Amino acid sequence: MHAAEVDQALALPPDEALDVLARLPEGQWFERKSGRVDPKDLAIPLVALANAEGGCVVVGLYDGTVDGVPPARVNALRQAAQDFTRPVVRARVEEIRLSDDRCVLLLRVDPGEAVHETAKGDVYLRIGDESRRLGFAQRQELEYDRGSAPFDGTRARVGVDELDPIEVGAYQQAIGSSSPDAMLRARGLLTRDREPTVAAYLLFARSPQMLFPNAHVRVLRYTDVDRGTGARLSLDDDADIRCEGSIPQQIDRAAHEIERLLYRRRALSASGRFEASGIVPRDAWLEGLVNAVLHRSYSMVGDHVRVEIFPDRVEISSPGRFPGIVNPDRPLDISRYARNPRIARVCSDLGIAQELGEGIRRMFDEMRSRGLTDPVYTQTQSGVRLVLSSLDMLPEEIADQLSPGARQVLDVLRSSGRPLGTGQVEEAARIARPTAIRHLQKLQELGVVVWEGQSPKDPRAVWRIS
């Protein structure tokens, strides 16, 4: 579900709003609780949402019906955050009165500026439609990543008049808010002093590059599988494009340029005819682009999102390493964590992004459906790189014979886009030389890689994918 669906429901008359909310599926930003819920139990989704991207908890809906909150329980539930969360979760409470003395409570939770826990000391994180309790190691990593408030919630040091009223109005209409100010406050896009946050400025300013010159996407196309340097630089003429503007505008413009510049090849289509199609499926590179823009580190100056198009692959790089709770070697196991929770939620409202884990799974499915190798994530000292290769996937009978170490070596060769020497493989994979040689020989035995050299001691010998 999109986060905007809750706000759209609340814009309806009370009876209709409750009927819609009772039927909406629970998800990343929305949960229902019965009016009989214990305040201690209500603290769990409050903590989970605050540790993720915020959201709404509706109390008084159960099993598709409205059971309401009795008058005697209203105050205890309103004070659940104050009494049972540490540090106190910031939650604004609204009431929808029913025909009798009961009411339905709506608790709007803001993204936290630190790691929140329940009164028992348990830490929860919202992942999809679950409030998942974190183990000791996961909690440590979350505390490390939340050492300071998310940058997109800090003050942008500009006035509200710097925001484009047309863009703000379009978003207000999209989520069904009563006024621009109410909409901005509902999504945490204004500070308590009514100043725009960094998220508001990046999403709605006419030219966010005035304050954040590196907040743009750069699309480049190369004529060779290797970038080259100096006189051998393979960058295509007129194929170095900067896509600026607000975040939604950047994504739209970058997607248009990637579609235009992407290398194509003729392949048998679903219609039974040979047709030209991109070397990488559109849904795969588009998901990679959206994730790079939404989850990059905007506090890091001096770098930007880059999409590099080669004859055999697409590489997408973004500033900011993965948070500690994410293992880049197992991307399908990535739990939801947004570095920029306000930006991610607004882009979900606009239909630009879905849930993080879902998007990565879709990317893998798209590549596999075309018979292409899986996406490869690598982490540098200051950023993340995604490689979407046009190489064919390994046959299952070969893949089953590869150890995790051999797969890692193969990923290194695939992501490099060029042949590598044994020392280069050793360094890139961060393994000992004998280990690298053992894995390379296994890959050679299976016909996956080929060794090219004049003699066993040739210093210029390289390994390339078969």
C-alpha positions in Angstrom: 0.0 0.0 0.0 1.0 3.6 -0.5 1.4 5.8 2.6 -1.0 8.3 1.1 -3.9 5.9 1.2 -4.4 6.5 5.0 -4.5 10.3 4.5 -6.9 9.9 1.6 -9.2 7.8 3.8 -9.1 10.4 6.6 -10.2 13.1 4.2 -13.6 11.2 3.8 -16.6 11.7 6.1 -16.0 9.8 9.4 -18.2 6.8 8.7 -16.6 6.3 5.2 -13.1 6.9 6.6 -13.5 4.2 9.2 -14.9 1.7 6.7 -11.9 2.3 4.4 -9.4 2.1 7.2 -10.9 -1.1 8.5 -10.3 -2.7 5.0 -6.9 -1.2 4.2 -4.0 -3.8 4.3 -1.5 -3.2 7.1 2.0 -2.3 5.8 5.1 -0.3 6.4 3.4 2.9 7.6 0.0 1.6 8.9 -1.3 -0.7 11.6 -4.6 -1.3 13.3 -5.3 -2.2 16.9 -8.4 -3.1 18.8 -9.8 -0.6 21.3 -9.1 -3.2 23.9 -5.3 -3.2 23.3 -3.2 -2.8 26.4 -1.1 0.4 26.4 2.0 -1.6 27.0 1.3 -3.6 23.8 0.4 -0.4 21.9 4.0 0.8 22.6 5.4 -2.0 20.4 4.1 -0.6 17.0 4.9 3.0 18.2 8.5 2.0 18.8 8.8 0.0 15.6 7.4 2.9 13.4 9.7 5.5 15.2 12.7 3.3 14.5 11.8 3.1 10.8 10.1 5.9 8.9 7.1 6.8 11.1 3.5 6.1 10.2 0.0 5.7 11.6 -1.5 3.5 14.2 -5.4 3.4 14.3 -6.8 2.2 17.6 -10.4 1.0 17.7 -10.6 -1.2 14.6 -10.5 -5.0 14.9 -11.1 -7.8 12.4 -12.6 -5.5 9.8 -15.1 -3.9 12.2 -15.1 -0.7 14.4 -15.0 -1.7 18.1 -14.0 1.7 19.3 -12.2 2.9 22.5 -14.3 3.2 25.6 -14.1 6.6 27.4 -12.4 5.1 30.4 -9.4 3.8 28.3 -8.8 6.9 26.1 -6.3 8.7 28.4 -4.3 5.5 29.1 -3.9 4.9 25.3 -3.1 8.5 24.5 -0.3 8.3 27.1 1.1 5.0 25.9 4.1 6.7 24.3 4.8 8.8 27.4 4.5 5.8 29.8 6.0 2.9 27.9 8.6 4.1 25.3 12.2 5.3 25.9 13.1 7.9 24.7 9.5 9.0 24.4 8.2 8.4 20.8 6.8 11.6 19.3 3.2 10.8 18.3 0.3 13.2 17.6 -3.1 11.9 18.6 -6.4 12.6 16.9 -9.9 11.4 17.8 -12.7 10.3 15.5 -15.9 10.4 17.6 -18.4 7.6 17.1 -22.2 7.8 17.6 -22.0 6.6 21.2 -19.4 7.6 23.8 -16.6 5.6 22.1 -14.0 7.0 19.7 -11.3 5.8 17.3 -7.7 7.1 18.0 -5.3 7.9 15.3 -1.7 8.1 16.4 0.7 9.7 13.9 4.3 8.7 14.7 7.3 10.7 13.6 10.6 9.1 12.6 12.8 8.9 15.7 16.0 10.8 16.2 17.5 8.0 18.2 16.8 4.3 18.8 13.6 3.9 20.8 12.7 1.0 23.0 9.8 -0.2 25.1 9.6 0.1 28.9 10.9 -3.5 29.0 14.0 -2.6 27.1 13.0 -4.3 23.8 13.8 -2.7 20.4 11.4 -3.1 17.5 11.7 -2.2 13.8 8.9 -1.9 11.3 9.5 -4.2 8.3 6.6 -4.6 6.0 3.5 -5.3 8.0 5.5 -6.6 11.0 6.9 -5.0 14.1 10.0 -7.1 14.3 11.9 -7.5 17.6 15.7 -7.0 17.1 18.3 -9.2 18.5 21.4 -7.9 20.3 23.6 -7.6 17.3 20.9 -6.0 15.2 20.1 -3.5 18.0 23.8 -2.6 18.2 23.9 -1.9 14.5 20.7 0.2 14.6 22.1 2.2 17.5 25.3 2.8 15.5 23.4 3.9 12.5 21.0 6.1 14.5 23.9 7.8 16.3 22.4 11.1 15.2 19.1 12.3 13.8 18.3 11.5 10.1 19.8 14.3 8.0 16.6 14.7 6.0 14.8 15.8 9.1 17.2 18.7 10.0 16.5 22.3 9.2 17.3 23.5 5.7 17.7 27.1 6.8 15.3 28.5 4.1 11.8 29.8 4.3 8.6 28.1 3.2 8.5 30.5 0.2 11.5 28.6 -1.3 9.2 25.6 -1.9 7.5 25.5 -5.3 3.7 26.0 -4.6 2.8 24.1 -7.7 4.7 21.0 -6.5 3.5 21.3 -3.0 -0.1 21.7 -4.1 0.1 18.6 -6.3 1.4 16.6 -3.4 -1.3 18.0 -1.1 -3.9 16.8 -3.6 -2.2 13.4 -3.9 -2.6 12.6 -0.2 -5.9 14.4 0.3 -4.6 16.9 2.9 -6.7 19.9 4.0 -3.9 22.4 3.5 -0.3 22.7 2.4 0.8 23.4 6.0 -1.1 20.4 7.4 0.4 18.2 4.7 4.0 19.3 5.4 3.5 18.8 9.1 1.9 15.4 8.7 5.0 14.1 6.8 7.5 15.8 9.2 8.6 18.2 6.5 8.5 21.3 8.8 10.4 21.9 12.0 8.6 23.0 15.1 9.5 26.6 14.1 7.7 26.0 10.8 10.9 25.9 8.8 11.3 23.4 5.9 13.5 20.4 6.6 16.1 19.2 4.2 13.6 16.6 2.9 11.1 19.3 2.1 13.7 21.4 0.3 15.0 18.4 -1.8 11.5 17.3 -2.7 9.8 20.6 -3.4 12.3 23.4 -4.0 12.5 24.9 -7.4 16.3 24.3 -7.5 17.6 22.2 -4.6 21.1 22.4 -6.1 21.4 26.0 -4.8 22.1 24.5 -1.3 23.0 21.0 -2.3 25.1 21.2 -5.5 25.7 17.5 -5.5 22.1 16.5 -5.2 21.8 15.4 -8.8 22.0 12.3 -11.0 24.8 12.1 -13.7 24.2 9.7 -16.6 27.2 8.6 -18.7 27.6 6.2 -21.6 30.9 4.6 -22.6 31.8 3.0 -26.0 33.9 0.3 -24.4 33.5 -2.1 -21.5 36.4 -0.3 -19.8 36.2 3.4 -18.9 39.8 4.0 -20.0 41.8 7.1 -18.9 43.3 10.2 -20.6 43.5 9.7 -24.4 42.0 6.3 -24.1 38.8 7.5 -22.2 35.9 5.7 -23.8 33.2 8.2 -22.8 30.7 8.7 -25.6 30.4 12.2 -27.1 27.4 14.1 -25.8 26.6 11.3 -23.4 27.5 13.0 -20.1 24.2 14.4 -18.8 23.4 16.0 -15.4 19.8 15.6 -14.3 18.9 18.3 -11.7 15.7 19.7 -10.1 13.7 18.2 -7.3 14.1 14.5 -6.4 11.0 13.4 -8.4 12.2 15.5 -11.4 15.7 14.0 -11.2 14.4 10.5 -11.3 12.1 11.3 -14.2 14.8 13.0 -16.3 17.4 10.3 -15.5 15.0 7.5 -16.4 14.4 9.2 -19.8 18.1 9.6 -20.5 18.9 6.0 -19.5 16.2 4.7 -21.7 17.6 6.8 -24.6 21.3 5.8 -24.1 21.0 2.2 -23.1 22.6 -0.3 -25.5 20.2 -2.6 -27.2 20.3 -6.0 -28.8 17.8 -8.1 -30.8 16.1 -10.8 -28.9 13.1 -13.0 -29.1 10.2 -11.2 -27.5 6.9 -12.5 -26.0 5.2 -11.8 -29.3 7.4 -14.4 -31.0 9.3 -11.9 -33.0 12.9 -10.7 -32.7 12.8 -7.1 -31.4 15.4 -4.6 -30.0 15.4 -4.5 -26.2 17.8 -3.0 -23.6 20.7 -5.1 -22.5 19.2 -4.8 -19.0 15.5 -4.9 -18.1 13.9 -1.5 -17.5 12.4 -2.5 -14.2 15.8 -3.6 -12.9 17.7 -0.4 -13.7 14.8 1.8 -12.7 14.6 0.2 -9.3 18.4 0.6 -8.9 18.1 4.3 -9.9 15.2 5.0 -7.5 17.0 3.3 -4.6 20.2 5.2 -5.3 18.4 8.6 -5.2 16.2 7.9 -2.2 18.7 6.2 0.0 21.9 8.1 -0.8 23.7 10.2 1.9 22.7 13.8 1.2 25.0 15.0 4.0 28.1 13.9 2.1 29.4 16.7 -0.1 31.5 16.3 -3.2 29.7 13.3 -4.7 26.5 12.5 -6.6 24.6 9.6 -8.0 26.1 8.2 -11.2 24.6 5.9 -13.7 27.2 4.5 -16.1 26.1 2.7 -19.2 28.5 0.2 -20.8 28.0 -2.1 -23.8 27.7 -5.1 -21.4 26.4 -3.6 -18.1 24.9 -0.7 -16.2 26.6 0.5 -13.0 24.8 2.7 -10.5 26.8 4.4 -7.7 25.5 6.4 -4.8 27.2 8.2 -1.9 26.8 6.6 1.5 27.5 3.1 2.7 24.8 0.6 3.6 23.6 0.9 7.2 25.2 -1.5 9.6 22.1 -3.8 9.7 22.4 -4.5 5.9 24.7 -7.2 4.6 25.5 -6.3 0.9 26.6 -9.8 0.2 23.0 -11.0 0.8 20.9 -8.3 -0.8 17.7 -10.5 -0.8 17.9 -10.6 3.0 18.0 -6.8 3.4 15.7 -5.6 6.0 13.9 -2.3 5.5 16.0 0.7 6.6 15.7 4.1 5.1 18.5 6.6 5.5 16.1 9.3 4.5 12.8 8.2 6.0 10.8 11.4 5.1 12.0 11.4 1.5 11.2 7.7 1.2 7.7 8.1 2.5 6.8 11.1 0.3 8.1 9.2 -2.8 6.0 6.2 -1.8 3.0 8.6 -1.6 3.8 9.7 -5.2 4.1 6.1 -6.4 7.8 6.5 -7.1 9.0 3.9 -4.6 7.6 0.8 -2.9 9.0 -1.1 0.1 12.8 -1.5 -0.1 13.0 -5.3 0.2 10.2 -5.7 -2.4 12.1 -3.5 -4.9 15.3 -5.5 -4.6 13.4 -8.8 -5.0 11.7 -7.4 -8.1 15.1 -6.4 -9.5 16.4 -9.9 -9.0 13.3 -11.4 -10.5 13.5 -9.2 -13.6 17.1 -10.1 -14.2 16.5 -13.8 -13.7 13.4 -13.8 -16.0 15.7 -12.6 -18.8 18.2 -15.3 -18.0 20.8 -12.7 -16.8 23.2 -12.9 -13.9 22.0 -11.6 -10.5 22.6 -8.0 -9.6 25.9 -7.4 -7.7 26.2 -4.9 -4.8 29.7 -3.8 -3.7 30.5 -1.4 -1.0 33.4 1.1 -1.2 34.9 3.3 1.5 32.2 6.0 0.9 29.4 4.5 -1.2 27.6 1.6 -2.8 27.8 0.4 -6.3 25.2 -1.8 -8.1 26.2 -3.7 -11.3 23.5 -5.0 -13.6 25.2 -7.2 -16.1 24.0 -8.5 -19.5 25.9 -11.7 -18.9 23.9 -14.9 -19.0 23.1 -16.7 -15.7 25.1 -19.8 -14.9 23.4 -23.1 -15.5 22.0 -24.6 -12.3 24.2 -27.7 -12.5 27.3 -25.4 -12.5 25.9 -23.0 -9.9 25.3 -25.9 -7.5 29.0 -26.7 -7.5 30.2 -23.3 -6.5 31.2 -22.4 -3.0 30.3 -19.0 -1.5 34.0 -18.0 -2.0 34.0 -19.0 -5.7 30.8 -17.1 -6.2 32.4 -14.0 -4.6 35.4 -14.3 -7.0 33.0 -14.6 -9.9 31.1 -11.5 -8.7 34.4 -9.6 -8.6 35.1 -10.5 -12.2 31.6 -9.7 -13.3 31.4 -6.3 -11.6 34.8 -5.2 -12.9 33.7 -5.4 -16.5 37.2 -6.4 -17.7 39.8 -9.2 -17.2 41.7 -9.1 -14.0 45.0 -10.5 -12.8 45.2 -12.9 -9.8 46.5 -10.1 -7.6 43.6 -7.8 -8.6 41.1 -10.5 -7.8 42.8 -11.2 -4.5 42.6 -7.5 -3.6 39.1 -6.9 -4.8 37.7 -10.0 -3.0 39.8 -9.3 0.1 41.0 -12.9 0.3 44.4 -14.5 0.5 46.2 -15.3 -2.7 46.1 -19.1 -2.3 42.4 -18.9 -1.7 41.9 -16.7 -4.8 43.9 -19.1 -6.9 41.9 -22.1 -5.6 38.5 -20.5 -6.4 39.8 -19.3 -9.8 41.0 -22.8 -10.7 37.6 -24.2 -9.7 35.8 -21.7 -12.0 38.3 -22.6 -14.7 37.6 -26.3 -14.3 33.8 -25.7 -14.7 34.4 -23.6 -17.8 33.2 -20.3 -16.2 36.5 -18.4 -16.5 39.5 -18.6 -18.9 43.1 -17.9 -18.0 45.1 -15.9 -20.6 48.9 -15.7 -20.4 52.1 -16.6 -22.0 53.4 -18.7 -19.1 52.6 -19.6 -15.5 54.8 -16.7 -14.3 53.5 -14.2 -16.9 53.0 -10.9 -14.8 50.4 -9.7 -17.4 48.3 -12.9 -17.3 44.6 -12.3 -16.6 41.4 -14.1 -15.9 38.2 -13.4 -17.9 34.7 -14.7 -17.9 34.2 -17.4 -20.5 
